[in-house]
């Protein structure tokens, strides 16, 4: 893809799954990548694998819900590679105990908010000044198809993921004239390590039957979309929510 060679980017939540696949794809395109994850060892492993394949990467521990940690990963990108051109905010979680509105405890909502909304807010606060200094760049947020699916069995996760869409549109509207693009990816059912570990074979089989496609998603499918949005090929895409789901939801 155009314009990624020697660009500098951060992948938050890059230790496994979609984030790891995205970090590897970006590095294959010639970008310098800082991989952050709450599991610092995972981030180091992904960065090591990228360097072993000939790419450029650094792994760091990142607590995305902490402003100082977000500032530190941005500082790492600048100190190590000289600037920041894009930030892929890919944190998600907090689904334990998340059931219908009458039975979901408030502390579950608070946890979901911290991981799925606050982390993206803090990433934006840390990264945007540096992107603007650079003359522009890309904020790319991972949301979820759950944000618009209307699940009867879950309330906090869809609520807090949906807030990311408003954040991205705010960033696009406020800073677009300064060269900043902000977009959202909503993955469908993607067979990450976590999905394979926590979902039953029956659930995965049901998911495949519900998708008008020959297969379910792979992390590399989302990585390709994120990489496009980070690249110069995605220069005219701003303030959008992209559903990358094999047709599981068909939306304007």
N, C-alpha and C positions, 0 to 999 in steps of 0.2 A: 504494500500500500504506500501511497505517496506521503513523503514528509515525515516519516518516523525515524529515519536514520539519525542517530546522535541526539534525538530528543530525550528529555528526562521526565520520567513519570513515577508515580507511587501507585502501588496496588495494596490497598488496605484489606485485610482478610485474605491474604495471598498464600497462606500456608497449606491449603488443601482445596480441592474442588474447583469451582469456577475461578476463584482468585489465582490459584496456582497455574491453571491452564492459560489464564489471561497473561500473567507475568511471563510465561514461557513464550507465548505468541508474540507479545510486544518485543521481547528480546530478539526473537527470530527476525523481526522486522527492523532490527538495528537500534532499538531504543535502549537507554540506560534505565534500569528498573530498580526501585527500592521496594522490597517486599516487606510488608508489615503484618504481624499477626500476634494475637494475644498469646499464642503458643510460640514463643520466640524460636524454639528449636525447629519448628516446622518452617518458619520463615527462612532460617539459615539453610535448611536442607534444600528448599526450592532455589534459593540464590546459588548455592553450591552446584546444583544440577544445571542451572543456566550457564554458569561459568564453565563447567565441564564440557558443555556443548558449544563453547566458543562465544557465548553472549556476555553481557555486562550486567551485573546485578549485585545488590547488597541486601542482606536480610537483617531485620531489626525486630525487637519486641514492640508491639503497639497495643495499648489499651485505648481503643477508639472512643470510649466514653469519657476519657480524661483529656482536658484541654492541653495540659502540659505535654502529654504523650503525643498528641496530634502535632503540636508545635515542634516537638523533637524530630518527628519523622520528616517533616518539611525541611527542617534545618539540616538533617542528614542528606537529603537530596541535593540541597544547595552546596553544602560543604564538600560533598563527594564528587558531584558531577557538574556543579556550576550554575544550577538554576532549576526551574520547575516548569514543565510544559503541560502536564496533565495529571489528574488525580482520579483514580478509580476507587470510589468509596463502596466497598463490597461487603460490609459487615451485616450480619443477620443472625437471629437466634431468639432465645427467650420464649420458646413455644411450650415449655413444660407447664402444665396446669392451665393452659389457655383453652377454655371451653366456652360455652355460650354465655351471654351477657349476665344472666342471673346467677351463674355459678363461677364466674371468673374472679379470683381474688384480686384486690387492688394491688397487692405487691407484684402479682404477675404482670399486670398492666404497666407498673412502674419499670419493671425489668425490661419488658418489651420496648417501652418508650426509650429507655436508655440505649439499648443496642440498635434498634431499628430506626430511630428518629434522631435522638441527640447526637449519636456518633457522626451522622452525615452533616448535621448542623455544625459540629465542631471541626470536622474536616474542611468544610467550606470556609469557616472563619480563619483557619490556619493557612489554607492554600491560596485563597483568592488574592490577597495582596501580592503574593509572589507571581501569580499568573499575570496580574495586571502590570507588574513591573517588567515582565518579560514581553509585554506587548500583546498579551492574549494567551489563550490556551483552552483546555477542556476539563470540565468537571463531568464525570460520568458516574452515575449512581445505580446501584443494583436494588431494585424493588422486588416485586413478586407478582405473579398472576393472581395470587390470593387477594391483592389489593382491590381487585375489581370482580372477583369471582362470586362473592356473596355466599360464603360457606356458612352453613348452619351450625357447624361444630367448633367454630373458632372466631374470636372477636378481637383480641388485642393485637395479634400479629397483622391482620389485614388493616386495622385502623392505623397502626404506627408505620406500616409500609406505605400506605396511601399518602401520608404526610410528606414523604420524600418527593412526590410529584409536585406538590405546591412549592417545596424548597427549590427544586430545579427550575421551575417556571419563574420564580422570583429572581434567581441568579441570572437566568437568561435575559429577563426583562431589564434588570438593573444594570448588568455589566456587559450586555451584548455590544454596546457601542464602544466598549474598551477592548473588544476582541475576545471576550470570554464566551464560550459555548457551554451550555449545561443540558444534559440529556439523561434519560432514565431507561434502563433495560429491565423488563419484567420477564424473567424466565418462566417457562412452564415446568413440567416435571423433568428434571435433569438428573441423570444417574451419577451423582457425586458419591464420594465415599460415605458421607453422612446419610444420604438417601438409601444406599444399599445396606447400611448398617441398621437403620431404624424402621424402614418400611418393609412390610411383608411381601413375599412373592405375589400373593393374591392382589395386594394393593397395586403393585407395579403392573400386573397383568390387566387389571381394571383400567389403569391409566392409559395403557397402550390401546385398549379397545376404544377409549373415548377420544383418541387423537386421530384425525384424518391424515395419517402419515404411516410410513412403513416401520418407524422406530420411535423410541423416546429420545429425549435430548441427551447430549453429551456435553461435558464442560467446555469442550473445544468449540461447540456451536455458539455459546455465549461469548467466549473469548474472541471469536471472529467479529461479532457485532461490536463489542467494546473497542477492539483494535481499529475498526473502521471509524468509529466516532472520535477516537483519539487522533486519527490521521488527518492529513490534508484532504483526503478524499471525502471526509465528513464535514468539510468546512461550511456547508450551507445547511447543516442540520442543527437546530437550536430550539430548546424549550420543548422537546418532544418526548413522549413515552412510547417506547418500542416494545411490543410483545413478541418475544422470540420463543415460540412454543409449539411449533409443528402444526399450527392450526387449532390448538386446543381451545383458544378463545379467538374469535374473529371480530376485530374491532376496527373502527375508523381511527 
